[in-house]
């Protein structure tokens, strides 16, 4: 053997490290491919394929001419992937779920829908824990978080609206197993509905054009649900900011 006769323990450790490295590399490639393949245009896929080929050839050349630099770049890449892995895996999971819902759901649903007041069971404790004022839930809508200030992308959760706060809506989810709830102020905002290749999106953006913009993602068969949410939020924005409390006679 080139390196002599290593102990069985060292052989097992090297095998585990090699297998783990291979798993990380293939997971990163598969997740990147899955996220890219959802785009209908071909240029991103072509660019990604060319980039992979260039990385392989460049990596082999670097290993031959400067192994230490190649090792440093490799370790840097593995560290970066481990850091970004939760975001990458959440994005891959969201894309796969949206694709599955599109393939297994009706192409277009135009029938009227009624917004549900029932929270998903896994989120009931989240809202109950954070609902310090015991506000009454007007409706809830399961969705996936998109971009938004202080809201991580690709979290599976639900939008929650209350009767007492018509100018606010909250997003509830579980982030790494922990309760997550963020309130969004709808004052001076515009609520719109946009259709994408895999999803129906609810967009909350400032009327003036600047500031935070929020995006919430629904599966394609839920177009009517998103339209109903848009109508409800627009109606709520036309109501007073705080409802007057009735005093007992």
GROMACS elastic network, one bead per residue, 0.5 to 0.9 nm:
[ bonds ]
;  ai    aj funct       b0    kb
    1     4     6  0.51143   500
    1     5     6  0.66894   500
    2     5     6  0.85786   500
    3     6     6  0.74191   500
    6     9     6  0.81816   500
    6    10     6  0.62831   500
    6    11     6  0.65904   500
    7    10     6  0.53275   500
    7    11     6  0.63733   500
    7    12     6  0.88352   500
    8    12     6  0.62316   500
    8    13     6  0.86753   500
    9    12     6  0.51789   500
    9    13     6  0.62644   500
    9    14     6  0.86909   500
   10    13     6  0.50419   500
   10    14     6  0.61089   500
   10    15     6  0.84847   500
   11    14     6  0.52184   500
   11    15     6  0.61119   500
   11    16     6  0.86275   500
   12    15     6  0.50491   500
   12    16     6  0.61348   500
   12    17     6  0.86113   500
   13    16     6  0.51406   500
   13    17     6  0.61759   500
   13    18     6  0.85599   500
   14    17     6  0.51115   500
   14    18     6  0.60567   500
   14    19     6  0.84986   500
   15    18     6  0.51074   500
   15    19     6  0.60336   500
   15    20     6  0.84924   500
   16    19     6  0.50885   500
   16    20     6  0.59947   500
   16    21     6  0.84605   500
   17    20     6  0.51233   500
   17    21     6  0.60562   500
   17    22     6  0.85410   500
   18    21     6  0.51497   500
   18    22     6  0.61738   500
   18    23     6  0.86208   500
   19    22     6  0.50913   500
   19    23     6  0.61376   500
   19    24     6  0.86511   500
   20    23     6  0.50163   500
   20    24     6  0.61601   500
   20    25     6  0.85884   500
   21    24     6  0.51624   500
   21    25     6  0.61653   500
   21    26     6  0.86262   500
   21    78     6  0.79506   500
   22    25     6  0.51392   500
   22    26     6  0.61159   500
   22    27     6  0.84387   500
   23    26     6  0.52750   500
   23    27     6  0.59538   500
   23    28     6  0.84967   500
   24    27     6  0.51233   500
   24    28     6  0.61103   500
   24    29     6  0.86119   500
   24    78     6  0.75772   500
   24    81     6  0.78968   500
   24    82     6  0.82826   500
   25    28     6  0.52310   500
   25    29     6  0.62517   500
   25    30     6  0.86495   500
   25    78     6  0.79773   500
   25    81     6  0.87159   500
   26    29     6  0.50411   500
   26    30     6  0.59855   500
   26    31     6  0.84482   500
   27    30     6  0.51369   500
   27    31     6  0.59802   500
   27    32     6  0.84127   500
   27    89     6  0.88205   500
   28    31     6  0.52796   500
   28    32     6  0.60834   500
   28    33     6  0.85209   500
   28    81     6  0.72238   500
   28    85     6  0.79357   500
   28    88     6  0.78957   500
   28    89     6  0.87731   500
   29    32     6  0.51931   500
   29    33     6  0.60761   500
   29    34     6  0.85728   500
   30    33     6  0.50681   500
   30    34     6  0.60763   500
   30    35     6  0.86345   500
   30    92     6  0.88033   500
   31    34     6  0.50828   500
   31    35     6  0.62189   500
   31    36     6  0.85772   500
   31    88     6  0.66092   500
   31    89     6  0.67500   500
   31    91     6  0.80902   500
   31    92     6  0.55596   500
   31    93     6  0.88317   500
   32    35     6  0.52295   500
   32    36     6  0.61302   500
   32    37     6  0.85628   500
   32    48     6  0.89566   500
   32    88     6  0.77082   500
   32    92     6  0.78516   500
   33    36     6  0.50742   500
   33    37     6  0.59160   500
   33    38     6  0.88316   500
   33    45     6  0.79851   500
   33    48     6  0.82637   500
   34    37     6  0.52890   500
   34    38     6  0.68407   500
   34    92     6  0.62731   500
   34    95     6  0.74083   500
   34    96     6  0.76785   500
   35    38     6  0.59213   500
   35    39     6  0.79103   500
   35    88     6  0.87013   500
   35    91     6  0.70738   500
   35    92     6  0.59805   500
   35    95     6  0.66018   500
   35    96     6  0.86691   500
   36    39     6  0.58371   500
   36    44     6  0.67378   500
   36    45     6  0.64688   500
   36    48     6  0.83606   500
   37    40     6  0.74037   500
   37    41     6  0.89376   500
   37    42     6  0.87008   500
   37    44     6  0.83567   500
   37    45     6  0.68587   500
   38    41     6  0.89408   500
   38    95     6  0.74073   500
   38    99     6  0.82009   500
   38   197     6  0.77281   500
   38   198     6  0.75204   500
   39    42     6  0.76180   500
   39    44     6  0.76651   500
   39    45     6  0.84462   500
   39   197     6  0.77348   500
   40   197     6  0.75439   500
   41    44     6  0.70130   500
   41    45     6  0.80986   500
   42    45     6  0.54789   500
   42    46     6  0.62495   500
   42    47     6  0.86925   500
   43    46     6  0.50604   500
   43    47     6  0.60106   500
   43    48     6  0.84615   500
   44    47     6  0.51109   500
   44    48     6  0.60449   500
   44    49     6  0.86108   500
   45    48     6  0.50572   500
   45    49     6  0.61635   500
   45    50     6  0.86407   500
   46    49     6  0.51950   500
   46    50     6  0.62508   500
   46    51     6  0.85339   500
   47    50     6  0.51848   500
   47    51     6  0.60327   500
   47    52     6  0.86227   500
   48    52     6  0.61693   500
   48    53     6  0.87141   500
   49    52     6  0.51479   500
   49    53     6  0.63652   500
   49    54     6  0.86886   500
   50    53     6  0.51597   500
   50    54     6  0.61716   500
   50    55     6  0.85678   500
   51    54     6  0.50859   500
   51    55     6  0.60433   500
   51    56     6  0.86325   500
   52    55     6  0.50611   500
   52    56     6  0.62244   500
   52    57     6  0.87144   500
   53    56     6  0.52371   500
   53    57     6  0.62845   500
   53    58     6  0.84506   500
   54    57     6  0.52686   500
   54    58     6  0.58415   500
   54    59     6  0.82472   500
   55    58     6  0.50965   500
   55    59     6  0.57593   500
   55    60     6  0.84697   500
   56    59     6  0.51086   500
   56    60     6  0.61939   500
   56    61     6  0.86250   500
   57    60     6  0.52664   500
   57    61     6  0.62360   500
   57    62     6  0.85877   500
   58    61     6  0.51338   500
   58    62     6  0.60475   500
   58    63     6  0.85821   500
   59    62     6  0.50315   500
   59    63     6  0.61058   500
   59    64     6  0.86387   500
   59    70     6  0.69145   500
   59    74     6  0.89812   500
   60    63     6  0.51244   500
   60    64     6  0.63492   500
   60    65     6  0.88273   500
   60    70     6  0.87179   500
   61    64     6  0.51690   500
   61    65     6  0.62566   500
   61    66     6  0.82285   500
   62    65     6  0.52136   500
   62    66     6  0.53193   500
   62    67     6  0.64680   500
   62    68     6  0.89840   500
   62    69     6  0.74355   500
   62    70     6  0.57006   500
   63    66     6  0.55277   500
   63    68     6  0.78378   500
   63    69     6  0.78951   500
   63    70     6  0.54415   500
   63    71     6  0.78544   500
   64    67     6  0.62830   500
   64    70     6  0.88730   500
   65    70     6  0.89701   500
   66    69     6  0.55809   500
   66    70     6  0.63287   500
   66    71     6  0.88058   500
   67    71     6  0.60809   500
   67    72     6  0.86118   500
   68    71     6  0.50508   500
   68    72     6  0.62192   500
   68    73     6  0.86873   500
   69    72     6  0.50255   500
   69    73     6  0.61905   500
   69    74     6  0.84827   500
   70    73     6  0.51861   500
   70    74     6  0.60425   500
   70    75     6  0.86230   500
   71    75     6  0.61318   500
   71    76     6  0.84756   500
   72    75     6  0.52237   500
   72    76     6  0.60868   500
   72    77     6  0.85920   500
   73    77     6  0.61020   500
   73    78     6  0.86442   500
   74    77     6  0.51102   500
   74    78     6  0.62659   500
   74    79     6  0.86407   500
   75    78     6  0.50774   500
   75    79     6  0.61013   500
   75    80     6  0.85418   500
   76    79     6  0.51313   500
   76    80     6  0.61514   500
   76    81     6  0.86373   500
   77    80     6  0.50784   500
   77    81     6  0.61698   500
   77    82     6  0.86618   500
   78    81     6  0.51041   500
   78    82     6  0.62088   500
   78    83     6  0.86360   500
   79    82     6  0.51804   500
   79    83     6  0.62516   500
   79    84     6  0.86933   500
   80    83     6  0.51122   500
   80    84     6  0.61659   500
   80    85     6  0.82311   500
   81    84     6  0.50661   500
   81    85     6  0.53968   500
   81    88     6  0.85784   500
   82    85     6  0.50064   500
   82    86     6  0.79271   500
   83    86     6  0.74339   500
   83    87     6  0.86419   500
   84    87     6  0.55085   500
   84    88     6  0.61872   500
   84    89     6  0.86549   500
   85    88     6  0.50009   500
   85    89     6  0.59112   500
   85    90     6  0.83705   500
   86    89     6  0.52500   500
   86    90     6  0.60317   500
   86    91     6  0.85386   500
   87    90     6  0.51330   500
   87    91     6  0.61251   500
   87    92     6  0.85971   500
   87   152     6  0.86590   500
   87   153     6  0.78027   500
   87   154     6  0.78136   500
   88    91     6  0.51499   500
   88    92     6  0.61678   500
   88    93     6  0.85926   500
   89    93     6  0.60169   500
   89    94     6  0.84975   500
   90    93     6  0.50857   500
   90    94     6  0.61001   500
   90    95     6  0.85988   500
   90   153     6  0.81043   500
   90   154     6  0.56430   500
   90   155     6  0.71317   500
   91    94     6  0.51219   500
   91    95     6  0.61437   500
   91    96     6  0.85467   500
   91   153     6  0.77780   500
   91   154     6  0.56571   500
   91   155     6  0.87497   500
   92    95     6  0.51858   500
   92    96     6  0.60750   500
   92    97     6  0.85259   500
   92   154     6  0.88973   500
   93    96     6  0.51815   500
   93    97     6  0.60894   500
   93    98     6  0.86026   500
   93   154     6  0.82327   500
   94    97     6  0.51485   500
   94    98     6  0.61423   500
   94    99     6  0.85675   500
   94   144     6  0.75438   500
   94   154     6  0.60820   500
   94   155     6  0.81287   500
   94   156     6  0.80108   500
   95    98     6  0.51683   500
   95    99     6  0.60976   500
   95   100     6  0.85472   500
   95   154     6  0.89375   500
   95   198     6  0.79565   500
   96    99     6  0.51261   500
   96   100     6  0.61034   500
   96   101     6  0.86108   500
   97   100     6  0.50800   500
   97   101     6  0.61443   500
   97   102     6  0.85745   500
   97   219     6  0.84248   500
   98   101     6  0.51130   500
   98   102     6  0.61175   500
   98   103     6  0.86429   500
   98   198     6  0.59372   500
   98   199     6  0.66668   500
   98   218     6  0.79790   500
   98   219     6  0.55717   500
   98   220     6  0.76594   500
   99   102     6  0.51109   500
   99   103     6  0.62111   500
   99   104     6  0.86020   500
   99   198     6  0.61452   500
   99   199     6  0.86108   500
   99   219     6  0.83329   500
   99   220     6  0.89935   500
  100   103     6  0.52162   500
  100   104     6  0.60758   500
  100   105     6  0.82763   500
  101   104     6  0.51766   500
  101   105     6  0.55563   500
  101   106     6  0.89810   500
  101   198     6  0.86784   500
  101   219     6  0.62057   500
  101   220     6  0.72730   500
  101   221     6  0.75404   500
  102   105     6  0.53361   500
  102   106     6  0.75300   500
  102   107     6  0.74546   500
  102   198     6  0.65946   500
  102   199     6  0.80258   500
  102   219     6  0.66722   500
  102   220     6  0.57232   500
  102   221     6  0.67926   500
  103   106     6  0.80765   500
  103   107     6  0.84290   500
  104   107     6  0.89807   500
  105   108     6  0.84848   500
  105   219     6  0.88426   500
  105   220     6  0.78343   500
  105   221     6  0.58157   500
  106   109     6  0.66621   500
  106   220     6  0.84143   500
  106   221     6  0.58617   500
  107   220     6  0.76082   500
  107   221     6  0.65065   500
  108   220     6  0.76143   500
  108   221     6  0.59232   500
  108   222     6  0.83094   500
  108   223     6  0.74060   500
  108   224     6  0.87215   500
  109   112     6  0.86413   500
  109   220     6  0.89116   500
  109   221     6  0.60210   500
  109   222     6  0.70954   500
  109   223     6  0.66585   500
  109   224     6  0.63340   500
  110   113     6  0.88374   500
  110   223     6  0.74780   500
  110   224     6  0.56660   500
  111   224     6  0.67507   500
  112   224     6  0.64346   500
  112   225     6  0.78815   500
  112   228     6  0.79391   500
  113   224     6  0.65924   500
  113   225     6  0.60651   500
  113   228     6  0.71199   500
  114   225     6  0.77599   500
  114   228     6  0.77374   500
  115   138     6  0.85088   500
  115   139     6  0.56509   500
  115   140     6  0.67650   500
  115   141     6  0.71618   500
  115   225     6  0.74580   500
  115   228     6  0.75756   500
  115   229     6  0.76938   500
  116   119     6  0.79727   500
  116   138     6  0.81729   500
  116   139     6  0.52304   500
  116   140     6  0.57151   500
  116   141     6  0.70878   500
  117   137     6  0.63063   500
  117   138     6  0.59476   500
  117   140     6  0.55088   500
  117   141     6  0.85385   500
  117   160     6  0.87571   500
  118   121     6  0.85759   500
  118   124     6  0.86883   500
  118   137     6  0.84188   500
  118   139     6  0.72982   500
  118   140     6  0.65868   500
  118   141     6  0.89403   500
  119   122     6  0.81887   500
  119   123     6  0.64354   500
  119   124     6  0.57417   500
  119   127     6  0.86957   500
  119   139     6  0.84225   500
  119   140     6  0.61647   500
  119   141     6  0.80503   500
  119   142     6  0.83128   500
  119   158     6  0.78755   500
  119   160     6  0.83565   500
  120   123     6  0.54612   500
  120   124     6  0.63402   500
  120   140     6  0.87043   500
  120   142     6  0.76714   500
  120   157     6  0.86068   500
  120   158     6  0.79934   500
  121   124     6  0.53472   500
  121   125     6  0.78952   500
  122   125     6  0.69691   500
  122   126     6  0.79017   500
  122   173     6  0.86106   500
  122   174     6  0.83251   500
  123   126     6  0.50947   500
  123   127     6  0.64837   500
  123   128     6  0.86017   500
  123   157     6  0.74520   500
  123   158     6  0.79568   500
  123   172     6  0.68085   500
  123   173     6  0.64007   500
  123   174     6  0.74521   500
  123   179     6  0.81364   500
  124   127     6  0.55044   500
  124   128     6  0.60971   500
  124   129     6  0.85298   500
  125   129     6  0.58809   500
  125   130     6  0.85873   500
  125   179     6  0.82055   500
  126   129     6  0.53028   500
  126   130     6  0.64181   500
  126   131     6  0.85302   500
  126   172     6  0.68540   500
  126   173     6  0.73731   500
  126   174     6  0.78575   500
  126   178     6  0.86669   500
  126   179     6  0.52803   500
  126   180     6  0.69656   500
  126   181     6  0.72853   500
  127   130     6  0.52652   500
  127   131     6  0.57137   500
  127   160     6  0.86089   500
  127   172     6  0.67868   500
  127   179     6  0.84845   500
  127   180     6  0.88354   500
  127   181     6  0.73401   500
  128   131     6  0.52200   500
  128   132     6  0.78670   500
  128   134     6  0.80555   500
  129   132     6  0.72214   500
  129   179     6  0.85676   500
  130   133     6  0.87098   500
  130   179     6  0.88537   500
  130   180     6  0.89973   500
  130   181     6  0.73103   500
  131   134     6  0.54493   500
  131   135     6  0.66387   500
  132   135     6  0.79041   500
  135   162     6  0.62297   500
  135   163     6  0.70947   500
  135   164     6  0.62100   500
  135   165     6  0.82360   500
  136   161     6  0.86170   500
  136   162     6  0.54248   500
  136   163     6  0.57107   500
  136   164     6  0.68994   500
  137   140     6  0.75497   500
  137   160     6  0.70173   500
  137   161     6  0.59593   500
  137   163     6  0.62337   500
  137   164     6  0.86253   500
  138   160     6  0.76628   500
  138   161     6  0.54362   500
  138   163     6  0.53100   500
  138   164     6  0.88460   500
  139   159     6  0.82093   500
  139   160     6  0.60774   500
  139   161     6  0.55124   500
  139   162     6  0.70440   500
  139   163     6  0.88149   500
  140   158     6  0.63673   500
  140   159     6  0.54552   500
  140   161     6  0.64333   500
  140   162     6  0.89974   500
  141   157     6  0.85127   500
  141   158     6  0.51819   500
  141   159     6  0.51281   500
  141   160     6  0.67734   500
  141   225     6  0.83793   500
  141   226     6  0.89748   500
  141   229     6  0.84333   500
  142   156     6  0.76340   500
  142   157     6  0.57253   500
  142   159     6  0.63410   500
  142   160     6  0.88680   500
  142   218     6  0.78226   500
  143   155     6  0.83921   500
  143   156     6  0.61763   500
  143   157     6  0.56238   500
  143   158     6  0.52232   500
  143   159     6  0.70276   500
  143   216     6  0.64351   500
  143   217     6  0.56347   500
  143   218     6  0.52383   500
  143   219     6  0.80585   500
  144   153     6  0.77725   500
  144   154     6  0.55981   500
  144   155     6  0.54196   500
  144   157     6  0.59326   500
  144   158     6  0.73659   500
  144   215     6  0.88358   500
  144   216     6  0.57549   500
  144   218     6  0.65532   500
  145   148     6  0.78951   500
  145   151     6  0.72477   500
  145   152     6  0.70150   500
  145   153     6  0.51546   500
  145   154     6  0.50918   500
  145   155     6  0.52636   500
  145   156     6  0.67551   500
  145   157     6  0.72905   500
  145   158     6  0.85457   500
  145   171     6  0.81065   500
  145   214     6  0.84647   500
  145   215     6  0.65356   500
  145   217     6  0.61357   500
  146   151     6  0.80031   500
  146   152     6  0.74350   500
  146   154     6  0.59449   500
  146   155     6  0.79925   500
  146   201     6  0.88077   500
  146   214     6  0.70328   500
  146   216     6  0.51297   500
  146   217     6  0.63228   500
  147   151     6  0.70716   500
  147   152     6  0.71052   500
  147   153     6  0.56210   500
  147   154     6  0.85678   500
  147   213     6  0.73004   500
  147   214     6  0.56515   500
  147   215     6  0.53212   500
  147   216     6  0.76831   500
  148   151     6  0.52984   500
  148   152     6  0.72606   500
  148   153     6  0.76186   500
  148   212     6  0.66586   500
  148   213     6  0.57272   500
  148   215     6  0.63326   500
  148   216     6  0.87438   500
  149   152     6  0.80961   500
  149   212     6  0.60309   500
  149   213     6  0.72990   500
  149   214     6  0.71616   500
  150   182     6  0.78033   500
  151   155     6  0.85617   500
  151   171     6  0.84439   500
  151   181     6  0.88843   500
  151   182     6  0.72176   500
  151   214     6  0.86781   500
  152   155     6  0.67062   500
  152   175     6  0.86922   500
  154   217     6  0.86781   500
  155   173     6  0.66652   500
  155   174     6  0.75162   500
  155   175     6  0.71298   500
  156   172     6  0.87428   500
  156   173     6  0.62324   500
  156   174     6  0.75713   500
  156   175     6  0.88689   500
  157   171     6  0.68670   500
  157   172     6  0.54411   500
  157   174     6  0.70904   500
  158   170     6  0.82210   500
  158   171     6  0.56745   500
  158   172     6  0.54132   500
  158   173     6  0.66076   500
  159   169     6  0.67717   500
  159   170     6  0.56082   500
  159   172     6  0.64406   500
  159   216     6  0.85665   500
  160   169     6  0.57869   500
  160   170     6  0.50582   500
  160   171     6  0.61350   500
  160   172     6  0.72126   500
  161   164     6  0.89424   500
  161   165     6  0.76007   500
  161   166     6  0.74269   500
  161   168     6  0.69542   500
  161   170     6  0.64411   500
  161   171     6  0.89818   500
  161   233     6  0.89923   500
  162   165     6  0.56233   500
  162   166     6  0.66790   500
  162   168     6  0.78599   500
  162   169     6  0.73407   500
  162   170     6  0.87748   500
  163   166     6  0.60747   500
  163   243     6  0.85798   500
  164   241     6  0.89894   500
  164   242     6  0.68275   500
  164   243     6  0.63040   500
  165   168     6  0.55685   500
  165   169     6  0.78788   500
  165   236     6  0.89149   500
  165   241     6  0.69622   500
  165   242     6  0.63113   500
  165   243     6  0.76631   500
  166   169     6  0.77622   500
  166   186     6  0.86156   500
  166   233     6  0.79765   500
  166   235     6  0.88715   500
  166   236     6  0.50945   500
  166   237     6  0.67289   500
  166   238     6  0.89336   500
  166   239     6  0.70136   500
  166   240     6  0.76688   500
  166   241     6  0.63816   500
  166   242     6  0.73112   500
  166   243     6  0.82864   500
  167   184     6  0.86085   500
  167   185     6  0.62865   500
  167   186     6  0.51323   500
  167   187     6  0.61782   500
  167   233     6  0.80586   500
  167   236     6  0.63306   500
  167   237     6  0.57135   500
  167   238     6  0.88411   500
  167   239     6  0.80646   500
  167   240     6  0.82034   500
  167   241     6  0.58322   500
  167   242     6  0.81553   500
  168   183     6  0.66570   500
  168   184     6  0.55894   500
  168   186     6  0.54205   500
  168   187     6  0.79048   500
  168   233     6  0.89963   500
  168   236     6  0.88919   500
  168   237     6  0.89241   500
  168   241     6  0.89331   500
  169   182     6  0.85598   500
  169   183     6  0.58112   500
  169   184     6  0.53323   500
  169   185     6  0.68515   500
  169   186     6  0.73467   500
  169   233     6  0.87235   500
  170   181     6  0.66994   500
  170   182     6  0.54274   500
  170   184     6  0.57338   500
  170   185     6  0.86856   500
  171   180     6  0.79947   500
  171   181     6  0.55931   500
  171   182     6  0.53599   500
  171   183     6  0.64872   500
  171   184     6  0.78524   500
  172   179     6  0.76758   500
  172   180     6  0.56802   500
  172   182     6  0.67265   500
  172   183     6  0.88482   500
  173   178     6  0.83557   500
  173   179     6  0.63317   500
  173   180     6  0.51179   500
  173   181     6  0.64696   500
  174   177     6  0.52847   500
  174   178     6  0.52291   500
  174   180     6  0.54660   500
  174   181     6  0.85050   500
  175   178     6  0.51384   500
  175   179     6  0.63886   500
  175   180     6  0.60424   500
  176   179     6  0.85233   500
  184   214     6  0.86258   500
  185   188     6  0.86651   500
  185   189     6  0.82384   500
  186   189     6  0.52701   500
  186   190     6  0.79644   500
  186   191     6  0.86247   500
  186   204     6  0.77733   500
  186   205     6  0.87658   500
  186   206     6  0.84859   500
  186   233     6  0.84648   500
  186   237     6  0.72367   500
  187   190     6  0.88384   500
  187   206     6  0.84136   500
  187   237     6  0.73126   500
  187   241     6  0.85677   500
  188   205     6  0.87475   500
  188   206     6  0.60935   500
  188   207     6  0.56286   500
  188   208     6  0.77486   500
  188   237     6  0.86380   500
  189   204     6  0.64244   500
  189   205     6  0.54634   500
  189   208     6  0.80961   500
  189   237     6  0.86465   500
  190   203     6  0.79927   500
  190   204     6  0.57519   500
  190   205     6  0.53206   500
  190   206     6  0.59230   500
  190   207     6  0.53556   500
  190   234     6  0.80822   500
  191   202     6  0.72512   500
  191   203     6  0.57435   500
  191   205     6  0.66164   500
  191   206     6  0.88113   500
  191   230     6  0.60884   500
  191   231     6  0.87070   500
  191   233     6  0.72039   500
  191   234     6  0.68846   500
  192   201     6  0.83666   500
  192   202     6  0.60853   500
  192   203     6  0.52208   500
  192   204     6  0.66388   500
  192   205     6  0.82834   500
  192   227     6  0.85503   500
  192   230     6  0.63497   500
  193   200     6  0.72241   500
  193   201     6  0.57888   500
  193   203     6  0.61520   500
  193   223     6  0.86620   500
  193   226     6  0.67539   500
  193   227     6  0.66870   500
  193   230     6  0.69133   500
  194   199     6  0.86997   500
  194   200     6  0.60586   500
  194   201     6  0.52092   500
  194   202     6  0.66560   500
  194   203     6  0.73867   500
  195   198     6  0.82288   500
  195   199     6  0.62736   500
  195   201     6  0.61039   500
  195   202     6  0.89669   500
  195   220     6  0.79327   500
  195   223     6  0.80188   500
  196   199     6  0.51108   500
  196   200     6  0.59640   500
  196   201     6  0.72921   500
  196   220     6  0.81705   500
  197   200     6  0.83834   500
  197   220     6  0.82270   500
  198   218     6  0.88742   500
  198   219     6  0.68515   500
  198   220     6  0.61235   500
  199   217     6  0.62653   500
  199   218     6  0.55592   500
  199   221     6  0.83512   500
  199   222     6  0.85067   500
  199   223     6  0.85801   500
  200   216     6  0.85827   500
  200   217     6  0.60559   500
  200   218     6  0.50551   500
  200   219     6  0.59057   500
  200   220     6  0.53321   500
  200   221     6  0.81507   500
  200   222     6  0.69374   500
  200   223     6  0.58861   500
  200   226     6  0.70973   500
  201   215     6  0.66327   500
  201   216     6  0.56483   500
  201   218     6  0.59319   500
  201   219     6  0.84708   500
  201   220     6  0.89786   500
  201   223     6  0.86034   500
  201   226     6  0.73762   500
  202   214     6  0.81435   500
  202   215     6  0.57483   500
  202   216     6  0.50996   500
  202   217     6  0.64355   500
  202   218     6  0.78082   500
  202   226     6  0.65066   500
  202   227     6  0.86373   500
  202   229     6  0.82808   500
  202   230     6  0.75194   500
  203   213     6  0.73715   500
  203   214     6  0.58100   500
  203   216     6  0.65990   500
  203   217     6  0.88697   500
  204   212     6  0.86790   500
  204   213     6  0.58367   500
  204   214     6  0.50287   500
  204   215     6  0.64542   500
  204   216     6  0.85762   500
  205   208     6  0.86285   500
  205   209     6  0.72381   500
  205   210     6  0.81345   500
  205   211     6  0.78127   500
  205   212     6  0.68027   500
  205   214     6  0.63483   500
  205   215     6  0.85802   500
  206   209     6  0.53318   500
  206   210     6  0.60431   500
  206   211     6  0.62227   500
  206   212     6  0.69946   500
  206   213     6  0.67811   500
  207   210     6  0.78471   500
  208   211     6  0.82948   500
  210   213     6  0.82878   500
  218   221     6  0.82781   500
  218   222     6  0.63435   500
  218   223     6  0.78977   500
  218   225     6  0.87714   500
  218   226     6  0.75583   500
  219   222     6  0.56582   500
  219   223     6  0.78178   500
  220   223     6  0.60833   500
  221   224     6  0.79050   500
  221   225     6  0.87268   500
  222   225     6  0.51171   500
  222   226     6  0.64008   500
  222   227     6  0.87657   500
  223   226     6  0.52387   500
  223   227     6  0.63148   500
  223   228     6  0.87168   500
  224   227     6  0.50516   500
  224   228     6  0.62027   500
  224   229     6  0.86907   500
  225   228     6  0.50748   500
  225   229     6  0.62715   500
  225   230     6  0.86985   500
  226   229     6  0.50213   500
  226   230     6  0.61975   500
  226   231     6  0.86766   500
  227   230     6  0.50855   500
  227   231     6  0.62805   500
  227   232     6  0.86346   500
  228   231     6  0.51470   500
  228   232     6  0.61411   500
  228   233     6  0.86247   500
  229   232     6  0.50563   500
  229   233     6  0.60616   500
  229   234     6  0.84920   500
  230   233     6  0.52613   500
  230   234     6  0.61284   500
  230   235     6  0.85504   500
  231   234     6  0.52257   500
  231   235     6  0.61695   500
  231   236     6  0.86228   500
  232   235     6  0.50814   500
  232   236     6  0.61205   500
  232   237     6  0.86589   500
  233   237     6  0.61710   500
  233   238     6  0.87693   500
  234   237     6  0.51228   500
  234   238     6  0.66163   500
  235   238     6  0.52460   500
  235   239     6  0.68359   500
  236   239     6  0.52287   500
  236   240     6  0.81903   500
  236   241     6  0.87263   500
  237   240     6  0.76687   500
  237   241     6  0.78183   500
  238   241     6  0.86802   500
  239   242     6  0.84218   500
  239   243     6  0.85467   500
  240   243     6  0.63942   500
  240   244     6  0.89530   500
  242   245     6  0.89087   500
